Amino acid sequence: AIKFVNDKEDIDDAKFDEECGVGVVVTKEDVVKAVDEYTETVKERLVKDRYKFFGAFFGGAKSVPSLRWANGGDIKEVVDAKMLEILGPKDERDMVVKKKKEAKVEVKVEKKVEEAASVLKVPDMFFEGELARLHRPGGNPQIKPELMEEHLKATGGKYVTRFPPEPNGFLHIGHAKAININFGLAKAHSGLCNLRYDDTNPEAEEERYFDSILEIVKWLGFTPSEVTYSSTHFQRLYELAVELIKKDKAYICHCTGEEIQKHRGGPERGPRTACVHRTRPISESLELFEKMKSGGFEEGQAILRMKMDLENGNPQFWDLVAYRVLKTAHHRTGDEWVIYPTYDYTHCLVDSFENITHSLCTVEFQQSRASYYWLCDALEVYKPVQWEYGRLNVANTILSKRKIAELVNKGHVFDWDDPRLYTLPAIRRRGVPPQAINNFVHTLGVTKSDTVIEVAKLDAFIRDYLNETAPRLMGVFNPIKVVIENLPEDYEDILTVPNKPRDPSMGEHQIPFTRVVYIDGSDFREVDDKDFFRLAPNKTVGLLNVPCPITCTKVVKDPATGKITELRARYENEAGFKKPKTYIQWVAESAKHNSPVRLDEVRLFERLFLHANPQDKREVPGGYLSDINPESLRTENGALIEVGLWDLMDRWVRESESKTDFEAMRFQMTRIGYFCVDKESVLGEFGGKGKSTASIKDTVKKIILNRTVSLQVSSTLKK
């Protein structure tokens, strides 16, 4: 009731009573009919998930508009009966069965990716909350009943959505929410979702943006039902504009932008006034519009405006521009057109042409909903429903295309895919799995309010996801050579280590343990301390996955510089030796096994800006460029990593379709953080998927790693 009052200027008592449920009676027969109809929209999901789908099925049924005032007990009774009718009684498929551990588990790291969603308990946002209350196809009134009949005939009653980006830049983290909502809603109801390029501004569009958008949609795991372009409909849009003029609902205007603003009125400009061209004869506007189309006007000399309602308090009714002159070649239509439709004119009409059932957009378009409906009704075309949801923003970063372009052009970042940015190509390059992004969006849910997330919250989610899915490899940034003197020169022990401790489903790999190993410089102190539990002179420490610990017996230094060149140690393989308090990572030296793997560069990324809102002039009076964190990128050269990296790379060679998704080679570097291989690495020539090939270790020329996210460092690790 409150929502109804807030949305209306004049209150219709009858409508108000209807919204409050006054006098509404929902019979058992009404419930049966409504549940039957709803069941058809989710039947595929119901059959697949069986009784596990009960909660979402029941919640969705309760959200059916006609059952708003129905008795909940009646709905549950009908839902139970419907499930029994379709599925039959519960059987072993509906029982939770604990699986016995198998003696030997095949290495299937990629399986963890599929399981991570259930591990992290991702909610189903399409059958809970706001999205569960959306109308079903056919439930949106039309100005003419036959329009809905034609629509349902064309769609077969399916849900039809679209993701409609402008191809004038790279997608960012906020678009991940739009992609998930539009593609996800269609998928949840066995419907269709188009990827539509809103390509009506040839001045800003580039081929690389088209390519990147489709690639990112696929990377996130979605396949468009169809890839469409607004430009495909240029002729039809033009013809409808002519019809709009003939209906006296559009006119040619010659006002400048400044004059249009003045006519809009306001505290400094006085009352709102009509344009002097608004009363122009229809025949004259038709003639001038044809002149616009044939190139008779220069840019800015003439526009086509819709004749809407200047008395309406909504600015979206103040005679919006429908067409403007742009003498710029279009990437698809070339020089065919010199006039181009605006977003306000194009968007709703192309939604109508594509038979979209749910036009889902962010809340800044809420005022546009009324003008969206006005134009569809003015032209008497099928009218989709527009529904708005809150945007997803990230604190401590910049998402504006113009400002990111400035960061790129001034050399503050590598490019639009610099891992310090939050464009989706940048997030991908940083090594964030697409499933983690999708799950994060689902976890946030869908509301009418904008969501601003702290970078730390997103990082924590990514960290949790990678903790479940990423194999573990040992590496050292600042290597110190350790010679274990009581082992033979040719000593070699092949250790089988788990890809993830205490999780046999992640598989295992082998590494050599030899007389010479490397540890990280941070794990050794020449001067011991009672609070330091790692290696020091005459102190013992464990080596991860090695049966016995080592004790430091000697420190060897360069006589000229005094710098430590190596440590000497003793392998404590005597029976009964006490288990050490601490274990550290290490990497063996073994030419036979190409160990260690030498990393050309490791890039450690931090926040790009110092403040949570670098665009806040109060916090950052010098502007966002003055707020760049000078420590946002650190590099480590000369780092070493274990030979398990070769296994990871070999598997990628066998399984990668594109051979360009280097970031898919991701792992945890034990006790350090999560990393991936950067696209600037040079891996050499290798065979395609399924082809036999020599190990990638024989072809690699350069390895660069990006840190995806750090580990949550405990107090003991800081010691």
BELNORCOR-V863941 format. One record per residue. N is the residue number from 1. RES is the residue in one letter. PSI is psi in degrees with one decimal (999 if undefined). Layout:
# BELNORCOR-V863941
n=[N	N]
res=[RES	RES]
psi=[PSI	PSI]
This chain:
# BELNORCOR-V863941
n=[1	2	3	4	5	6	7	8	9	10	11	12	13	14	15	16	17	18	19	20	21	22	23	24	25	26	27	28	29	30	31	32	33	34	35	36	37	38	39	40	41	42	43	44	45	46	47	48	49	50	51	52	53	54	55	56	57	58	59	60	61	62	63	64	65	66	67	68	69	70	71	72	73	74	75	76	77	78	79	80	81	82	83	84	85	86	87	88	89	90	91	92	93	94	95	96	97	98	99	100	101	102	103	104	105	106	107	108	109	110	111	112	113	114	115	116	117	118	119	120	121	122	123	124	125	126	127	128	129	130	131	132	133	134	135	136	137	138	139	140	141	142	143	144	145	146	147	148	149	150	151	152	153	154	155	156	157	158	159	160	161	162	163	164	165	166	167	168	169	170	171	172	173	174	175	176	177	178	179	180	181	182	183	184	185	186	187	188	189	190	191	192	193	194	195	196	197	198	199	200	201	202	203	204	205	206	207	208	209	210	211	212	213	214	215	216	217	218	219	220	221	222	223	224	225	226	227	228	229	230	231	232	233	234	235	236	237	238	239	240	241	242	243	244	245	246	247	248	249	250	251	252	253	254	255	256	257	258	259	260	261	262	263	264	265	266	267	268	269	270	271	272	273	274	275	276	277	278	279	280	281	282	283	284	285	286	287	288	289	290	291	292	293	294	295	296	297	298	299	300	301	302	303	304	305	306	307	308	309	310	311	312	313	314	315	316	317	318	319	320	321	322	323	324	325	326	327	328	329	330	331	332	333	334	335	336	337	338	339	340	341	342	343	344	345	346	347	348	349	350	351	352	353	354	355	356	357	358	359	360	361	362	363	364	365	366	367	368	369	370	371	372	373	374	375	376	377	378	379	380	381	382	383	384	385	386	387	388	389	390	391	392	393	394	395	396	397	398	399	400	401	402	403	404	405	406	407	408	409	410	411	412	413	414	415	416	417	418	419	420	421	422	423	424	425	426	427	428	429	430	431	432	433	434	435	436	437	438	439	440	441	442	443	444	445	446	447	448	449	450	451	452	453	454	455	456	457	458	459	460	461	462	463	464	465	466	467	468	469	470	471	472	473	474	475	476	477	478	479	480	481	482	483	484	485	486	487	488	489	490	491	492	493	494	495	496	497	498	499	500	501	502	503	504	505	506	507	508	509	510	511	512	513	514	515	516	517	518	519	520	521	522	523	524	525	526	527	528	529	530	531	532	533	534	535	536	537	538	539	540	541	542	543	544	545	546	547	548	549	550	551	552	553	554	555	556	557	558	559	560	561	562	563	564	565	566	567	568	569	570	571	572	573	574	575	576	577	578	579	580	581	582	583	584	585	586	587	588	589	590	591	592	593	594	595	596	597	598	599	600	601	602	603	604	605	606	607	608	609	610	611	612	613	614	615	616	617	618	619	620	621	622	623	624	625	626	627	628	629	630	631	632	633	634	635	636	637	638	639	640	641	642	643	644	645	646	647	648	649	650	651	652	653	654	655	656	657	658	659	660	661	662	663	664	665	666	667	668	669	670	671	672	673	674	675	676	677	678	679	680	681	682	683	684	685	686	687	688	689	690	691	692	693	694	695	696	697	698	699	700	701	702	703	704	705	706	707	708	709	710	711	712	713	714	715	716	717	718	719]
res=[A	I	K	F	V	N	D	K	E	D	I	D	D	A	K	F	D	E	E	C	G	V	G	V	V	V	T	K	E	D	V	V	K	A	V	D	E	Y	T	E	T	V	K	E	R	L	V	K	D	R	Y	K	F	F	G	A	F	F	G	G	A	K	S	V	P	S	L	R	W	A	N	G	G	D	I	K	E	V	V	D	A	K	M	L	E	I	L	G	P	K	D	E	R	D	M	V	V	K	K	K	K	E	A	K	V	E	V	K	V	E	K	K	V	E	E	A	A	S	V	L	K	V	P	D	M	F	F	E	G	E	L	A	R	L	H	R	P	G	G	N	P	Q	I	K	P	E	L	M	E	E	H	L	K	A	T	G	G	K	Y	V	T	R	F	P	P	E	P	N	G	F	L	H	I	G	H	A	K	A	I	N	I	N	F	G	L	A	K	A	H	S	G	L	C	N	L	R	Y	D	D	T	N	P	E	A	E	E	E	R	Y	F	D	S	I	L	E	I	V	K	W	L	G	F	T	P	S	E	V	T	Y	S	S	T	H	F	Q	R	L	Y	E	L	A	V	E	L	I	K	K	D	K	A	Y	I	C	H	C	T	G	E	E	I	Q	K	H	R	G	G	P	E	R	G	P	R	T	A	C	V	H	R	T	R	P	I	S	E	S	L	E	L	F	E	K	M	K	S	G	G	F	E	E	G	Q	A	I	L	R	M	K	M	D	L	E	N	G	N	P	Q	F	W	D	L	V	A	Y	R	V	L	K	T	A	H	H	R	T	G	D	E	W	V	I	Y	P	T	Y	D	Y	T	H	C	L	V	D	S	F	E	N	I	T	H	S	L	C	T	V	E	F	Q	Q	S	R	A	S	Y	Y	W	L	C	D	A	L	E	V	Y	K	P	V	Q	W	E	Y	G	R	L	N	V	A	N	T	I	L	S	K	R	K	I	A	E	L	V	N	K	G	H	V	F	D	W	D	D	P	R	L	Y	T	L	P	A	I	R	R	R	G	V	P	P	Q	A	I	N	N	F	V	H	T	L	G	V	T	K	S	D	T	V	I	E	V	A	K	L	D	A	F	I	R	D	Y	L	N	E	T	A	P	R	L	M	G	V	F	N	P	I	K	V	V	I	E	N	L	P	E	D	Y	E	D	I	L	T	V	P	N	K	P	R	D	P	S	M	G	E	H	Q	I	P	F	T	R	V	V	Y	I	D	G	S	D	F	R	E	V	D	D	K	D	F	F	R	L	A	P	N	K	T	V	G	L	L	N	V	P	C	P	I	T	C	T	K	V	V	K	D	P	A	T	G	K	I	T	E	L	R	A	R	Y	E	N	E	A	G	F	K	K	P	K	T	Y	I	Q	W	V	A	E	S	A	K	H	N	S	P	V	R	L	D	E	V	R	L	F	E	R	L	F	L	H	A	N	P	Q	D	K	R	E	V	P	G	G	Y	L	S	D	I	N	P	E	S	L	R	T	E	N	G	A	L	I	E	V	G	L	W	D	L	M	D	R	W	V	R	E	S	E	S	K	T	D	F	E	A	M	R	F	Q	M	T	R	I	G	Y	F	C	V	D	K	E	S	V	L	G	E	F	G	G	K	G	K	S	T	A	S	I	K	D	T	V	K	K	I	I	L	N	R	T	V	S	L	Q	V	S	S	T	L	K	K]
psi=[-44.9	-43.5	-40.9	-44.7	-42.4	-29.8	-8.1	143.3	-43.4	131.4	122.0	113.8	-40.9	-44.1	-37.8	-44.3	-39.2	-42.3	-30.2	-7.2	13.3	123.9	4.9	127.9	121.5	112.1	167.5	-36.7	-37.7	-41.4	-46.0	-45.9	-45.4	-41.5	-38.4	-46.3	-42.5	-37.5	-37.9	-29.7	-18.7	14.5	-40.8	-44.0	-39.3	-46.8	-36.9	-49.2	-11.3	-136.6	-12.6	-17.8	1.3	-49.7	-48.4	-37.2	-47.2	-44.1	-41.3	-40.3	-41.4	-24.5	-5.8	126.1	-40.3	-13.6	14.2	-37.6	18.1	158.6	126.0	-35.1	-38.1	-42.5	-45.3	-40.6	-42.6	-40.3	-44.9	-44.2	-38.9	-40.5	-40.8	-39.4	-42.1	-40.8	-22.2	-176.9	158.8	142.9	-163.6	-22.8	-20.8	1.8	145.4	113.9	127.7	126.6	139.3	147.4	136.3	151.5	-39.9	130.2	127.8	143.6	115.1	72.4	-38.2	-22.2	-30.4	-28.4	-43.1	-32.5	-17.9	-33.8	-44.5	-34.4	-41.7	3.3	60.8	126.2	158.2	97.7	-9.1	-15.0	13.3	148.0	-149.4	-46.4	-25.6	-17.1	4.1	151.9	155.0	155.3	132.7	-8.2	4.2	120.7	150.8	159.0	-26.9	128.2	-33.7	-22.7	-40.7	-37.7	-44.2	-40.0	-49.9	-32.2	-38.0	-34.5	-14.9	20.8	9.7	156.0	134.0	118.4	-179.8	149.5	111.5	66.8	152.5	128.4	55.3	19.0	-179.0	146.0	149.0	-177.1	-33.7	-33.2	-24.1	-34.7	-45.1	-41.3	-46.6	-40.1	-48.3	-49.7	-38.1	-41.3	-43.9	-44.6	-39.6	-26.6	21.2	39.2	-156.5	147.6	123.7	148.6	112.5	122.2	119.5	74.6	67.7	8.0	84.5	-18.1	-26.3	-3.9	139.1	149.8	-36.3	-29.5	-40.9	-48.6	-44.6	-41.0	-48.6	-40.8	-41.6	-39.9	-44.6	-38.1	-37.7	-5.4	15.6	142.1	116.9	140.6	-34.4	143.5	118.5	168.5	136.1	-32.7	-22.0	-27.7	15.5	-43.3	-45.4	-38.7	-40.2	-45.2	-38.3	-32.3	-40.5	-43.8	-38.0	-40.2	-44.2	-29.2	3.6	36.2	14.4	154.5	156.6	133.2	145.1	13.1	148.9	169.8	-38.7	-39.4	-39.2	-43.1	-40.1	-41.8	-26.6	-17.4	-169.2	177.3	-37.3	-15.2	-0.4	-165.5	157.0	137.1	158.5	149.9	145.8	-19.7	-3.3	-29.6	12.9	140.8	146.4	-44.9	-36.4	-42.5	-39.0	-42.5	-43.3	-33.5	-39.1	-37.1	-39.5	-46.9	-35.5	5.0	16.6	-8.7	148.2	167.3	132.8	-8.9	-24.8	144.3	157.5	124.4	146.4	135.6	99.2	-118.8	96.3	-17.6	-13.9	139.0	-10.7	118.6	-20.9	0.8	7.3	60.9	66.5	153.2	133.0	-36.4	146.4	161.9	126.3	107.7	63.0	134.1	142.2	145.5	-23.1	-38.8	-2.6	-130.3	15.7	-35.3	143.0	-0.4	142.1	139.4	151.4	169.3	-46.4	-30.2	-42.5	-43.5	-53.8	-33.6	-41.1	-34.2	-43.1	-45.6	-37.8	4.9	41.0	132.1	-34.8	107.4	96.2	128.5	172.8	165.3	-18.2	-12.6	11.5	-42.1	-24.2	-13.2	-43.8	-41.0	-31.0	-50.1	-38.3	-46.3	-42.2	-43.6	-35.1	-35.4	-1.3	50.0	164.0	136.1	107.4	171.8	128.1	134.9	134.0	147.9	162.3	146.2	160.1	117.0	158.2	128.5	160.4	24.3	179.3	131.7	-11.1	129.8	-42.1	-41.5	-35.3	-40.0	-38.2	-40.0	-40.9	-49.2	-29.2	5.7	16.6	-23.8	163.5	-52.7	-170.7	-17.6	21.9	127.8	-10.1	-13.4	171.5	31.2	154.9	-36.4	-34.2	-42.7	-39.9	-46.7	-29.9	-12.4	9.5	125.8	141.7	-33.4	-32.2	-40.0	-46.8	-46.0	-37.4	-44.6	-43.7	-37.9	-36.6	-28.6	-173.8	121.4	178.1	-12.9	144.4	147.4	123.2	115.5	143.9	145.5	-37.9	-34.7	-42.8	-43.9	-40.0	-39.6	-44.6	-41.7	-44.9	-39.9	-47.7	-30.1	-30.6	-23.9	-16.9	131.9	159.0	132.5	148.8	138.8	162.7	134.7	-43.0	79.4	136.3	128.2	134.1	121.0	119.6	100.1	-27.7	13.3	145.3	156.8	-39.5	19.5	134.0	127.2	122.6	114.5	134.6	117.9	148.3	145.7	-26.2	123.4	139.6	25.1	83.4	-20.2	-17.4	-7.2	-165.6	166.9	171.8	143.9	150.9	148.2	122.2	-175.9	-28.0	124.5	166.3	135.0	168.0	142.7	-29.2	-12.8	10.0	138.4	129.1	-33.6	114.6	163.5	145.3	-22.4	4.3	121.2	7.1	-155.3	139.4	165.1	129.9	21.9	150.3	142.2	152.0	147.6	126.3	130.7	-0.4	136.4	-39.7	154.0	176.7	153.5	131.1	124.2	-19.5	146.3	122.8	130.2	158.1	120.5	-28.8	-39.8	-18.0	6.6	140.9	125.6	-32.5	164.9	148.3	144.3	166.0	134.2	118.2	71.5	15.7	144.1	141.3	9.0	138.7	137.7	132.4	160.0	-31.6	145.8	141.3	160.0	161.8	165.8	132.9	156.1	119.2	103.9	-35.0	-34.0	13.8	40.6	136.4	164.3	124.2	127.1	128.0	-36.2	138.7	122.7	123.9	111.3	139.0	-176.9	138.8	-30.2	154.2	-29.9	157.5	-36.7	89.1	-9.2	0.1	111.6	-24.4	-41.2	-34.1	77.1	-23.5	0.6	163.8	-29.2	-24.9	-7.7	7.0	132.2	115.9	-15.9	22.0	-16.4	121.5	147.0	145.4	125.7	142.2	12.0	154.8	150.7	157.7	166.8	-7.4	-21.2	-34.6	-40.7	-43.4	-43.3	-40.6	-40.2	-38.7	-41.2	-40.4	-34.1	-21.3	131.3	-44.3	-23.5	19.4	-10.3	61.8	-33.1	-14.4	-16.4	86.6	150.8	167.0	127.1	111.6	128.0	8.7	-55.1	-174.7	136.6	162.5	166.9	131.6	154.3	-15.9	-2.6	151.0	105.4	-4.7	-167.3	138.3	163.3	167.4	-176.3	129.7	-8.1	147.1	144.0	153.4	159.8	144.9	-21.8	-19.5	-10.4	-15.7	135.5	-27.1	133.5	121.5	130.9	146.4	135.6	123.5	-50.5	148.8	168.7	159.5	106.1	125.0	166.4	-30.8	-32.4	-21.1	-17.4	999]
